[in-house]
Amino acid sequence: MSVVAGVGTALPLAATDGKLVPFIRLDSAHPELFAELMETVERIARESAFTLGPELERFEEAFAEFCGTEHAIGVSSGTAALELALRGLGIGPGDEVIVPTYSFIATAEAVSTVGATPVIVDVDEETALITADIVAAALTPRTRCVIPVHLFGRTVEMDPILELCRGRGIAVVEDACQAHGALYRGRPVGSLGDAGCFSFYPTKNLGGWGDGGAFVSNDAELSAKVRLLRSHGEGTRHHHEMATGTHRLDTLQAAILSVKLRHLGEWNQRRRDAAAQLSSELAGGELGLPAPVSPEGDCVFHLYVVRSNDRDSLRDHLDARGIASAIHYPTPIHLQPAYAELSLGRGSLPVAERLAGENCSLPIFPAIEDWQVAEIAAAVKDFEGAAGN
Ligand SMILES: *Cc1c(COP(=O)(O)O)cnc(C)c1O
């Protein structure tokens, strides 16, 4: 069993033990890729080139090209990418940043850790994403930035949000931590706003062997600032322009990610195809399926999330059939103890609260086989039949 250490816990991310369909499969399950990655690790270890350097720069160049941006900067996590983007934009105490409540907590956390105020908003019921209307209703004279999240791999309808913000001098930072390679009007996410932020946490569409992230942008000045912020404000050797700390992407991770980046397009396509197969087999049933992808947008299905008003029974049923499932996310950010001070109680952001109570993530990963997708669909249909429909 592969494990990834979280804070004080070990998360069994690839616990395939006895499961017909695990929730995810990581690199150790792909002998060829695994061998190439192990050779890469050995090479870096022999070179002892562990921080910064040409290997990291090669990855940054390749990732910038993948994202269609001028600049990419490897950082220590997706959360660090968001924080450094906000710091680079000069956002801090007294400033408001609009973030959706239906996301991983890091989206809001980054706002808090730079000392700004997160303005936590609800999402659209069909897409589970923020919209320009939702953003417009939350604007105040203190709004400095909006962070649209391309949740589960689905692209936010960006143009109306960009239009709304541009005229008002409000920055747009994309949280693309779940959507590496998704296209909006033919352009990759991360390249649409003022900056894009990515995570390379092991389970993401592009995942390393530990923590990592990237900041991407077409803004040369902002990128130069973030490059300084990433590593002790050190412009030239032993010359520190600002006090910022250590936020680098490990060179070992960059080398691993360079190998995996070459496969990402193909892996994303496999996720799209598996999702299409699931949606077509489950159509007409009682579960709420992911909304059809808009003609302008895309979905790289970081997760395949359905809705059920009897989610716990569905998950028990799947488990008994050897099919893993998960919940993303059981508690919207505004109801987390960390944000109790905002006094946004239960009922304040009702769409996200409803989604949080009904969502169920079914297995989807690039190595999933057609028979496994068929197995998931058959088990779901049995569940619907047993419920008397
Ligand atoms: C994973 C994730 C992050 C944070 O990434 P880390 O690398 O874990 O810090 C931020 N936002 C979203 C939407 C994520 O899924």
The ligand as a Gaussian input file, in Angstrom:
#p B3LYP/6-31G(d) Opt

LIG

0 1
 C       -4.852000      21.060000      -3.813000
 C       -5.487000      22.375000      -3.858000
 C       -4.872000      23.529000      -3.345000
 C       -3.616000      23.519000      -2.536000
 O       -2.576000      22.809000      -3.026000
 P       -1.422000      22.267000      -2.041000
 O       -0.357000      21.884000      -3.001000
 O       -1.991000      21.095000      -1.307000
 O       -1.029000      23.362000      -1.135000
 C       -5.496000      24.750000      -3.532000
 N       -6.679000      24.840000      -4.146000
 C       -7.319000      23.759000      -4.623000
 C       -8.630000      23.939000      -5.305000
 C       -6.761000      22.487000      -4.476000
 O       -7.418000      21.419000      -4.931000

